Amino acid sequence: HLVKSTPKVTGFVGGTANKPTPITQKEVDGILKQVQEGVEKPRPKVLFEMGEAVRVKEGPFTDFHGNVEDVNYEKSKLRVSVTIFGRSTPVELDFSQVEKA
């Protein structure tokens, strides 16, 4: 009753309109394990290091060269120091926007 009285819930997937299909204990254990441990995030294809030279390949800084100042693997972002009008300027970029120089 609790599930079916939830707003925007129209029924169950599988089973019948009034009775859901039960899941196995193995499926329950897998779900609980993911909740407790968290889901492992996929690793990026390219690993960047601080101080590494990179080239911006897309976005407003395309074809600029710079050095990695900071790497945030959680958000897949880099802070890259590029030279704009003769000044070193830090810009935040996605991993997909840069390549190793």
Buried (B, 14 or more C-beta within 10 A) or exposed (E): EEEEEEEEEEEBEEEEEEEEEEEEEEEEEEEEEEEEEEEEEEEEEEEBEEEBEBBBBEEEBEEBBBBBBEBEEEEBBBBBBBEEEEEEEEBEBEBEBBEEE
